[in-house]
Amino acid sequence: MKKLFNDYTHSIPIIHSHLEGQYKYTLSEVKYSFTILFTEFDFHYISGTIPEDKEEVISEIRKYIKERKKDEFILFSPNEDWDNYLSEIFKQIGGAIDLRYSFTLDQTAFKKIHDNYKFNHEVKLQRFSDKLSSSPYYQAEVYKDGKVISFSRAYMEGAANAEFDVWTDSKHRYKGLAFETSLVTINKLLELGFTPNWSCWEHKKGSHMLAYKLGFINPIKIKAFIWVNDMGEF
């Protein structure tokens, strides 16, 4: 099954964290020339041979949405041919297309940034567990009054890659907390031989700025095909 999604050059830790068993997933019907990886999250991935009949893809997505009672569905593809095909489908059903940016870490630049930085906050690194993940993952946190006010986490690990997520309480933003927690988590991932992945929506300019500040470079644009319940029935 892993070979089927080897044509992806983006979203590697998301896809493989599912295929390697960290998160549960389901697959579309095997009778088709394509396969859709349905994840526990809103992001899903298609691969295989493009079918002539668009209704085959539409029916699989529609069945998943109805069975899982989903209000949102976001689909990604591995290449331009699939992008063009899905563009027609999502135009047909009244969906939308947005862009995500996927960054590559310049490890030499990051090492210099990390080693020369003087931390202003105490950052605690731990292995964190949640209800969805079958195994703990690394999360760096900053506390205040016994509560987490900022964290960065490598919550999806697969194919020696790790997907990144960053959060800071709205009352404590613009203090460098996300930067400091990210420095700690990324450094740990590199020590373990993981490649950190940073991806975000096009409009999340703050996330773009933080990525560059940490040493991430050369973002590639990834089309995201989106349906939400407000758009009408899929």
C-alpha distance (Angstrom), angle and dihedral (degrees) to the residues before:
residue distance angle dihedral
M1 . . .
K2 3.81 . .
K3 3.81 90.1 .
L4 3.79 90.1 59.1
F5 3.81 91.0 64.9
N6 3.81 96.9 39.4
D7 3.81 89.4 103.8
Y8 3.81 89.3 74.4
T9 3.81 116.1 101.7
H10 3.80 92.1 178.7
S11 3.82 135.0 46.7
I12 3.81 89.5 32.3
P13 3.83 98.0 149.8
I14 3.80 92.1 44.2
I15 3.79 93.1 52.6
H16 3.79 97.4 40.5
S17 3.80 96.8 42.1
H18 3.80 84.3 65.0
L19 3.80 97.2 41.5
E20 3.82 90.5 47.5
G21 3.79 92.1 52.6
Q22 3.79 105.5 -104.7
Y23 3.80 90.8 117.8
K24 3.79 132.7 23.7
Y25 3.79 119.5 -108.3
T26 3.79 143.0 169.6
L27 3.79 131.7 -145.8
S28 3.78 132.1 -140.8
E29 3.81 121.6 -108.1
V30 3.81 113.6 -57.7
K31 3.81 91.6 -140.0
Y32 3.81 91.3 80.5
S33 3.81 130.1 79.6
F34 3.80 89.9 -121.2
T35 3.79 134.9 54.4
I36 3.79 129.2 -147.6
L37 3.79 118.4 -155.2
F38 3.80 105.9 -146.3
T39 3.81 110.6 -161.1
E40 3.80 133.0 -164.3
F41 3.80 87.7 -107.4
D42 3.82 132.3 59.6
F43 3.83 93.6 -90.9
H44 3.81 118.9 90.3
Y45 3.81 133.6 174.2
I46 3.80 135.0 -143.6
S47 3.80 127.9 -159.0
G48 3.79 142.0 158.0
T49 3.80 131.1 60.6
I50 3.80 118.5 -15.9
P51 3.83 109.2 -115.9
E52 3.78 122.0 -135.4
D53 3.79 91.5 -135.3
K54 3.81 109.1 69.9
E55 3.79 89.8 -166.4
E56 3.81 89.0 73.6
V57 3.80 91.0 64.3
I58 3.80 93.6 38.7
S59 3.81 93.1 51.3
E60 3.82 92.9 51.0
I61 3.79 92.5 50.8
R62 3.79 92.4 43.7
K63 3.80 91.3 51.1
Y64 3.80 91.8 50.7
I65 3.81 93.1 48.3
K66 3.80 92.8 49.8
E67 3.80 96.5 43.2
R68 3.81 93.1 47.7
K69 3.82 94.0 36.3
K70 3.79 91.2 -129.1
D71 3.80 123.4 -177.9
E72 3.80 93.6 -168.5
F73 3.79 135.3 35.1
I74 3.82 127.2 -177.4
L75 3.80 121.0 -174.5
F76 3.81 129.9 -168.0
S77 3.78 131.1 -167.4
P78 3.82 135.4 -154.9
N79 3.80 100.6 -127.3
E80 3.80 149.8 8.8
D81 3.82 95.1 -90.1
W82 3.78 90.9 57.9
D83 3.82 90.1 43.3
N84 3.80 91.2 56.4
Y85 3.79 91.4 47.0
L86 3.81 94.1 48.7
S87 3.81 90.7 45.9
E88 3.79 88.3 63.4
I89 3.80 92.5 47.2
F90 3.79 95.8 48.9
K91 3.79 91.1 45.0
Q92 3.79 87.9 52.6
I93 3.81 93.7 52.3
G94 3.81 95.0 40.7
G95 3.79 96.3 -107.0
A96 3.78 128.8 143.8
I97 3.80 139.3 -122.3
D98 3.79 123.5 -136.9
L99 3.80 133.6 170.2
R100 3.76 132.4 -116.7
Y101 3.80 123.0 -166.9
S102 3.80 120.4 -138.8
F103 3.82 116.3 -160.9
T104 3.81 131.7 -157.8
L105 3.80 120.0 -140.5
D106 3.80 118.0 -123.7
Q107 3.79 94.8 -145.9
T108 3.80 94.5 -166.4
A109 3.79 91.4 53.4
F110 3.80 91.6 45.5
K111 3.80 92.3 50.7
K112 3.80 90.8 53.9
I113 3.82 91.9 47.1
H114 3.81 92.7 48.3
D115 3.80 97.2 45.0
N116 3.81 94.4 48.0
Y117 3.79 97.4 44.5
K118 3.81 122.7 103.6
F119 3.79 110.6 -149.8
N120 3.80 118.9 -130.6
H121 3.80 96.0 -168.7
E122 3.78 136.8 44.7
V123 3.80 107.9 -105.3
K124 3.79 118.9 -164.4
L125 3.81 120.0 -157.4
Q126 3.78 119.3 -156.4
R127 3.77 143.6 155.5
F128 3.79 105.1 -102.0
S129 3.80 128.6 -159.6
D130 3.78 129.9 -159.6
K131 3.80 135.9 177.2
L132 3.80 96.3 -98.9
S133 3.80 101.5 46.1
S134 3.80 118.2 77.0
S135 3.81 90.7 -153.0
P136 3.82 135.1 34.8
Y137 3.79 121.1 -101.2
Y138 3.80 135.0 -161.8
Q139 3.78 118.6 -85.1
A140 3.81 127.2 174.6
E141 3.80 115.8 -154.7
V142 3.79 143.1 -174.1
Y143 3.80 117.8 -152.2
K144 3.78 134.3 -158.1
D145 3.80 122.9 -177.1
G146 3.78 89.7 -9.4
K147 3.81 94.9 -54.7
V148 3.80 130.4 106.6
I149 3.80 109.0 -112.7
S150 3.81 97.9 172.1
F151 3.78 138.0 13.6
S152 3.77 143.6 168.7
R153 3.77 120.3 -159.0
A154 3.77 141.0 -175.7
Y155 3.77 92.1 -143.8
M156 3.81 98.1 163.9
E157 3.80 120.5 50.9
G158 3.78 123.1 178.9
A159 3.81 140.6 135.8
A160 3.84 88.7 10.5
N161 3.82 89.9 -60.2
A162 3.80 129.0 110.5
E163 3.80 128.2 -154.1
F164 3.78 115.7 -138.3
D165 3.79 132.1 -137.4
V166 3.81 127.1 -179.5
W167 3.79 130.8 -169.7
T168 3.81 135.9 174.6
D169 3.79 127.5 -179.4
S170 3.80 109.6 -106.7
K171 3.82 91.1 -122.0
H172 3.81 91.7 58.3
R173 3.79 104.3 42.6
Y174 3.82 125.7 126.0
K175 3.81 91.9 37.6
G176 3.80 97.4 103.0
L177 3.81 93.9 -105.9
A178 3.80 96.1 129.7
F179 3.79 89.8 48.0
E180 3.80 93.4 51.6
T181 3.80 96.2 45.3
S182 3.81 89.3 47.1
L183 3.81 91.6 52.1
V184 3.80 90.1 55.4
T185 3.80 96.8 45.4
I186 3.80 95.1 44.5
N187 3.79 92.2 47.7
K188 3.81 90.4 53.0
L189 3.80 92.0 48.6
L190 3.80 91.3 52.3
E191 3.80 90.8 49.2
L192 3.81 88.2 55.2
G193 3.80 93.7 47.7
F194 3.81 97.4 -106.8
T195 3.80 123.5 140.0
P196 3.83 108.7 -133.0
N197 3.81 115.0 -134.5
W198 3.80 121.8 -154.5
S199 3.80 118.9 -169.6
C200 3.79 132.4 160.7
W201 3.78 143.1 159.6
E202 3.79 118.8 -79.8
H203 3.81 93.3 -114.4
K204 3.83 94.1 52.2
K205 3.80 94.2 94.6
G206 3.80 93.0 164.0
S207 3.79 89.8 59.1
H208 3.81 90.0 49.3
M209 3.80 90.8 52.3
L210 3.80 92.5 48.6
A211 3.80 91.4 49.1
Y212 3.81 92.0 53.7
K213 3.81 91.1 45.6
L214 3.82 89.5 55.8
G215 3.80 93.7 50.3
F216 3.79 101.6 -95.2
I217 3.80 113.8 144.0
N218 3.82 145.6 170.7
P219 3.81 101.7 38.5
I220 3.78 116.8 -157.9
K221 3.79 120.8 -149.7
I222 3.79 117.1 -120.8
K223 3.79 122.6 -167.1
A224 3.79 115.2 -129.7
F225 3.80 117.3 -160.7
I226 3.78 108.8 -149.0
W227 3.77 137.1 -165.7
V228 3.80 124.4 175.5
N229 3.77 128.5 180.0
D230 3.82 92.7 -109.9
M231 3.81 88.9 65.7
G232 3.78 91.3 66.3
E233 3.79 132.9 -108.2
F234 3.79 116.0 -23.3
